[in-house]
Amino acid sequence: MRMPYGLLRVAIQFACIFSVAADYDGDSPAHGILRKSMGEFQLTGEANPTMREVNGGRLCVNGFGKKPPGYYFSGDVSLEECAAIAHEQPSPLGFRWGRPGFDYAVYNAYAKPESQGGNETIPVDLGLLFPQTGDFLCTIFVALDSRGQPLTFKKSNTSERFKPKLKDGPASSVCFQRWTMTEFFKPVVEELWFCYMPQTGVQHCQDVANTFYFQGKIFICVFIFFLGVLGWIMSDMPEFETPLVWFTRLLLNLELGMVSVAFLLERWYDIESPTFFLAAFFLDIIGGVALFCPYYIMERISEDSPFNTAYLLLLAFSPCFLMEIISYWSHFILLVGHLPLLIGFLAFISTALAIRYWNFVREARELSDEGIARMASLNKIDKASYVSVPTDEPADCGCHRMSDT
């Protein structure tokens, strides 16, 4: 019974897509199916034409994360026309096509796996992703000439109605697709782009990326060394440690919000349920407590150790490296749509209130124990004072008289 039901579900999904697509104008720039290869170009990062693999970022970069120079123009230009114009240019490095404004619900359905009720295996219909009318932006990336200037844009019958403008850049290739860090602070991503690169540049891009990762490892080692030096300098400044602890805790909870949501997006069965957000919230809190345990252990061993401050600084700077990595992640749009920074902020507030309550209870208990100890001490002093006072009782006097006789 499972096989017929699965085939029936896929047939219904196809029918829904084609019925909705029939309502769009055939002359719309957003039409057709997203393809991995467009002539001599292919999707960056060797991604397949699915929303689970396409990053969707506005930046088309080389292995070092830098953009090449390119001519951009907007209008009723389709993905096929943008690719055709790129093929007409001398020494093209790739192209980018897309615009601000897309249907997030459709994207979400394409990006979710079938086990979660998604359509990840169904070809992506561009008309469904961009249902509203509007202009699209096409950017053609070009190489530099012998003088170090971008090659001149070549006009043709396809591109004669557009007025391209040049935007310079330091790179000489297109390899990957990424987002800027400002997108992390938005409630939802509002734009979607597709970056294409030459098929012949895959190996070159991989070599450049390997070089970038190797240099990054060296930078991290040097960075950790300088954090140790800075921790040694600040070890005798306890007045800076308290604000540094809370600032680090805030950044760490925000970072763990992204990590928790990213982890659950890969493994949770229903990413829209309230339990998804509760699970991410508790994972954030548990992760924050676990990562602060080494700091408290070192504090218990030696409060003036430079490793304490160095460890706090390492935790505080770690979001910079994580956000750089996640900006290339293919599920970036889904990640931002699940509000990871809000989850991290709520986890920080909850942790701060729990710590404050714990300190309040501990201080109240210490005051209570101190009061009990003080009362016991006063009682002991009173008893000792009472015993030491000399008395002249009649019984004693009688005893003395009898002894005298």
C-alpha positions in Angstrom: 0.0 0.0 0.0 2.9 2.4 0.5 4.0 2.5 -3.1 0.6 3.4 -4.6 0.2 6.0 -1.9 3.6 7.5 -2.6 2.9 7.7 -6.3 -0.5 9.2 -5.7 1.1 11.9 -3.5 3.7 12.8 -6.1 1.0 12.9 -8.8 -1.1 15.3 -6.7 2.0 17.5 -6.1 2.7 17.7 -9.8 -0.9 18.5 -10.6 -1.0 21.3 -8.0 2.2 22.8 -9.5 1.0 22.7 -13.1 -2.4 24.0 -12.2 -0.9 27.0 -10.4 1.7 27.5 -13.1 -1.1 27.7 -15.7 -2.4 30.9 -14.1 0.8 32.8 -14.9 1.5 34.7 -18.0 3.7 32.8 -20.4 5.6 36.0 -21.2 6.7 36.5 -17.6 10.5 36.6 -17.1 10.1 33.9 -14.4 9.1 30.9 -16.3 10.5 27.4 -16.9 12.3 25.0 -14.7 15.5 25.7 -12.8 18.4 23.8 -14.4 21.8 22.9 -13.2 23.6 23.7 -16.5 22.9 26.7 -18.8 25.2 26.2 -21.8 28.8 26.4 -20.6 27.7 27.5 -17.1 26.5 25.6 -14.1 25.3 26.4 -10.6 28.0 27.5 -8.3 29.4 25.0 -5.9 28.4 22.2 -8.1 24.9 22.4 -6.5 22.0 20.5 -8.0 18.9 22.6 -9.0 17.1 22.0 -5.7 16.3 24.4 -3.0 18.1 22.1 -0.5 21.4 22.7 -2.3 21.1 26.2 -3.8 22.3 28.8 -1.3 20.3 31.7 -2.8 22.6 34.4 -1.7 23.1 37.7 -3.5 26.9 37.4 -3.5 28.6 35.4 -6.2 32.2 35.1 -5.0 35.5 33.3 -5.6 37.2 30.9 -3.2 38.2 33.7 -0.9 34.8 35.2 -0.7 35.5 38.2 -3.0 33.3 39.4 -5.9 34.5 39.8 -9.5 33.7 42.9 -11.6 30.4 42.7 -13.5 27.8 44.5 -15.6 24.3 44.6 -14.1 21.0 45.6 -15.6 17.3 45.1 -14.7 14.1 44.6 -16.6 11.9 41.8 -17.9 15.0 39.5 -18.4 14.6 35.8 -17.9 17.1 33.3 -16.7 17.6 32.0 -20.2 18.2 35.5 -21.6 20.6 36.3 -18.8 22.6 33.1 -19.7 22.5 34.0 -23.4 23.9 37.5 -22.8 26.6 36.0 -20.6 27.6 33.6 -23.5 27.9 36.6 -25.8 30.5 38.3 -23.7 34.3 37.9 -24.1 35.8 35.8 -21.3 32.7 35.7 -19.1 33.3 34.6 -15.5 29.6 33.7 -14.8 26.3 35.4 -14.2 23.7 36.0 -11.5 19.9 36.2 -11.9 17.2 36.9 -9.4 15.5 39.8 -7.5 14.1 40.8 -4.2 10.7 39.4 -3.6 9.8 35.7 -3.8 7.2 33.3 -2.4 8.6 32.0 0.8 5.9 29.3 1.2 6.8 27.8 -2.2 10.5 28.0 -1.4 9.8 26.3 2.0 7.9 23.5 0.2 10.8 22.9 -2.3 13.4 23.1 0.5 11.8 20.5 2.8 12.5 16.8 2.3 9.6 14.5 1.4 9.8 12.9 4.9 8.6 16.3 6.2 6.0 16.8 3.5 8.2 18.8 1.1 8.8 18.6 -2.6 12.6 18.4 -2.7 12.7 16.0 -5.6 10.2 17.9 -7.8 11.8 20.2 -10.4 11.7 23.9 -9.2 9.2 26.0 -11.1 10.6 29.5 -11.3 7.1 30.9 -12.0 6.0 29.6 -8.6 9.0 31.1 -6.8 8.4 34.5 -8.3 4.7 34.9 -8.6 4.5 38.7 -8.5 5.2 40.8 -11.5 8.4 42.9 -11.4 11.8 43.4 -12.9 14.7 40.9 -12.5 18.3 41.8 -12.1 20.9 40.1 -14.3 24.6 40.6 -13.6 27.3 39.4 -16.1 30.7 38.9 -14.5 33.7 39.6 -16.8 37.4 39.2 -16.7 40.1 41.9 -16.8 42.0 43.0 -19.8 45.8 43.5 -20.0 45.5 46.9 -18.4 43.6 45.5 -15.4 40.3 47.0 -16.5 37.0 45.0 -16.9 36.4 44.0 -20.5 33.9 46.1 -22.3 30.3 44.9 -22.4 29.4 43.5 -25.8 25.9 44.6 -27.1 23.7 42.2 -29.2 20.1 41.9 -30.3 19.4 40.1 -27.0 20.8 42.9 -24.8 20.3 46.0 -26.9 17.2 47.1 -24.8 19.2 47.1 -21.5 21.6 49.7 -20.2 24.3 47.8 -18.2 26.2 49.5 -15.4 29.6 48.4 -14.2 30.3 47.4 -10.6 34.0 46.7 -9.9 35.4 43.9 -7.8 38.8 42.4 -6.9 38.1 38.8 -7.8 38.9 37.0 -11.1 36.5 34.0 -10.8 33.1 32.9 -9.6 33.0 29.8 -7.4 30.4 30.0 -4.7 27.3 31.8 -3.5 26.9 33.4 -0.1 25.0 35.9 2.0 26.2 38.9 4.0 26.1 38.9 7.8 23.4 41.5 7.9 20.9 38.9 6.8 21.2 37.2 10.2 19.5 40.2 11.9 16.4 40.2 9.6 13.3 38.2 10.5 13.1 36.7 7.1 15.1 36.6 3.8 13.3 38.7 1.1 15.4 37.9 -2.0 16.5 35.0 -4.0 19.4 34.7 -6.5 21.0 32.1 -8.7 24.7 32.2 -9.4 26.3 30.4 -12.3 30.0 29.7 -13.0 31.9 28.2 -16.0 31.9 24.4 -15.9 35.7 24.4 -16.7 36.5 26.4 -13.5 35.4 23.7 -11.0 38.9 22.4 -10.2 40.4 25.9 -10.1 37.7 26.9 -7.6 38.4 23.9 -5.4 42.1 24.7 -5.4 41.5 28.3 -4.4 39.1 27.2 -1.7 41.6 24.7 -0.3 44.2 27.6 -0.1 41.7 29.8 1.7 40.9 27.1 4.3 44.6 26.5 4.9 45.2 30.2 5.4 42.2 30.3 7.7 43.6 27.5 9.9 46.9 29.5 10.2 45.0 32.6 11.1 43.0 30.8 13.8 46.2 29.5 15.4 47.8 32.9 15.4 44.5 34.4 16.6 44.3 32.0 19.6 47.9 32.8 20.5 47.1 36.5 20.7 44.0 35.8 22.7 46.3 34.0 25.2 48.5 37.1 25.3 45.5 39.4 25.8 44.2 37.1 28.5 47.6 37.3 30.3 47.5 41.1 30.2 43.9 41.3 31.5 44.3 38.6 34.2 45.1 41.4 36.8 42.0 43.4 35.8 39.1 41.8 37.6 36.8 44.8 37.0 36.6 43.8 33.3 35.9 40.2 33.9 32.2 40.5 35.1 31.0 42.6 32.0 33.1 40.3 29.8 31.4 37.2 31.2 27.9 38.6 30.5 28.9 39.9 27.0 30.4 36.5 26.2 27.2 34.8 27.4 25.0 36.9 25.2 27.1 36.3 22.1 27.4 32.6 22.9 23.6 32.2 23.3 23.1 33.9 19.9 25.6 31.7 18.3 24.1 28.5 19.8 20.7 29.7 18.6 22.0 29.3 15.1 23.7 26.0 15.8 20.6 24.6 17.5 18.3 25.6 14.6 20.7 24.4 12.0 21.1 21.0 13.8 17.3 20.5 14.1 16.7 21.6 10.5 18.7 18.5 9.4 17.1 16.1 11.9 13.7 17.2 13.1 10.6 15.7 11.5 8.4 18.8 11.7 10.3 22.1 11.5 7.2 24.2 11.8 5.9 22.8 15.1 6.2 24.5 18.5 8.3 21.6 19.8 10.9 22.5 17.2 11.4 25.9 18.8 11.3 24.5 22.3 13.9 21.9 21.4 16.1 24.6 19.9 15.6 26.8 23.0 16.6 24.1 25.4 19.5 23.0 23.3 20.8 26.6 23.4 20.6 26.7 27.2 22.2 23.3 27.7 25.0 24.2 25.2 25.7 27.5 26.9 26.0 25.9 30.3 28.3 23.1 28.9 30.6 25.6 27.2 30.9 27.7 30.4 31.8 24.8 32.5 35.6 25.0 31.6 35.6 28.6 32.6 34.1 27.9 36.1 36.4 25.0 36.6 39.4 27.2 35.8 38.0 29.9 38.1 37.7 27.4 40.9 41.4 26.3 40.4 42.8 29.8 40.1 40.8 33.1 39.8 43.8 35.0 38.4 44.7 32.5 35.7 45.1 34.1 32.2 43.4 31.1 30.7 40.1 32.2 32.1 40.0 35.5 30.3 41.5 33.9 27.1 38.8 31.3 27.1 36.1 34.0 27.5 37.5 36.0 24.6 37.6 32.8 22.4 33.9 32.2 23.1 33.1 35.9 22.4 34.9 35.8 19.0 33.7 32.4 17.9 30.4 33.7 16.3 32.5 35.6 13.7 33.9 32.3 12.4 30.6 30.5 12.6 28.7 33.2 10.7 31.3 33.1 8.0 30.7 29.4 7.5 26.9 29.5 7.7 26.8 32.3 5.1 27.6 29.6 2.5 25.2 27.0 3.9 22.5 25.9 1.4 19.7 26.0 4.1 20.5 29.6 5.0 17.1 31.0 4.1 15.3 28.4 6.2 17.7 29.1 9.0 17.0 32.8 9.1 13.2 32.1 8.7 13.3 30.2 12.0 14.6 33.2 14.0 17.7 31.7 15.5 18.9 35.0 17.0 15.5 35.5 18.8 15.8 32.0 20.2 19.4 32.8 21.3 18.3 36.0 23.0 15.4 34.3 24.8 17.9 31.7 26.0 20.2 34.4 27.3 17.4 36.2 29.2 16.3 32.9 30.7 19.8 32.0 31.7 20.4 35.4 33.2 17.2 35.2 35.3 18.1 31.7 36.4 21.5 32.8 37.5 20.1 35.9 39.3 17.5 33.8 41.1 20.2 31.2 42.1 22.4 34.0 43.5 19.5 35.5 45.4 18.7 32.1 47.0 22.3 31.5 47.8 22.7 35.0 49.4 19.5 34.5 51.4 20.7 31.2 52.6 24.1 32.6 53.6 22.5 35.4 55.5 20.2 32.9 57.2 23.1 30.7 58.2 25.1 33.7 59.3 22.2 34.9 61.5 21.8 31.5 63.1 25.5 31.4 63.8 25.5 34.9 65.3 22.6 34.0 67.6 24.3 30.8 68.7 27.5 32.8 69.4 25.6 35.4 71.5 23.9 32.6 73.5 27.2 31.1 74.2 28.6 34.4 75.3 25.7 35.1 77.6 26.0 31.7 79.2 29.7 32.1 79.7 29.2 35.6 81.3 26.5 34.2 83.6 28.7 31.4 84.9 31.7 33.7 85.6 29.9 36.1 87.9 30.7 35.5 91.6 27.8 35.0 94.0 27.4 35.0 97.8 24.7 32.5 98.6 23.6 31.6 102.2 24.4 28.0 101.7 28.0 28.9 101.2 28.1 31.0 104.2 26.6 28.3 106.4 29.3 25.9 105.2 32.0 28.3 106.1 30.6 28.8 109.6 30.4 25.1 110.2 34.0 24.7 109.1 35.1 27.5 111.4 33.5 25.8 114.4 
